[in-house]
Amino acid sequence: MARLAHAECGGPGVGAIGMCFTGNFALTMMLEPAVLAPVLSQPSLPLDNPGGIEISPEEIAQVRQRLERDDLTVMAYRFEGDRFCRAQRFAAYADALGDRFVARVLPDSAANTRDLPSFFSQVVASPHSVVTAHLIDEAGQPTIAARDEILSFFARRLGVADQARAEAPSAGS
C-alpha cells in the first residue's frame, strides 16, 4: 500500500500512523523503503503480553538496520495509565530500536474525558487514544502538542514544507 501511494503521489516517501490494534503496523511498514515517517500511537497488540511488540525478531532487526542506515526515527505516543499500551511495551520498543525510538508519554490528566463514545468510557476505560477520542482540541493542551508534533514529523521527513515553499507563488508573481 505504501509503495503504491508513493508511486501515485510522488515525493520523497510516505508517512504512516498506526493506532491501537494497528499501532505496530507503521513499524512493520518500515520494511518497505518508501516509508520514511512511522508513528506508533498507543500500539496495543499483543493484548496478552504488555511487553510484546508484535513483530518478529528478524523483522525488528531489519527495521533497526534501516533506521540506522537511513538516519530515521520512530515516533510513539501513549498515555501514562493506558491499560492496553503499557510502559513495558515502550520499554521493549526502546530496547529493540535504541535511540531511534522516540517515546512520548502523556499524563492521564491530558486526556479528554467528556462526551466519549460509550466504547471508550465502558470498554477502554482509561486514557488511550492520544490523537482521536481522548484529544482535547484546544491550544496549549498536551494532546494538541502531540498532534502537531506528529504533523511536523511528517512534514519534516516527507519534505512537505519544502514542497509547499517551492510551489508557492513568489512575491513578484
BELHULIN-V847256 format. One line per field, one symbol per residue. phi: phi as a letter, one per 30 degrees, with the letter a starting at -180 (. if undefined). Layout:
# BELHULIN-V847256
phi = ???
This chain:
# BELHULIN-V847256
phi = .dddedddciidlbcbbcbhdcededdddddceddcbdbcchdccddcbecdbhadeddddddeddeddchcbccbbadecedcbcedddddddddciddcccbccdeddddbchdeeeddccdhaebdecbecdcdbeideddddedddddeddddcidddddddddddedd
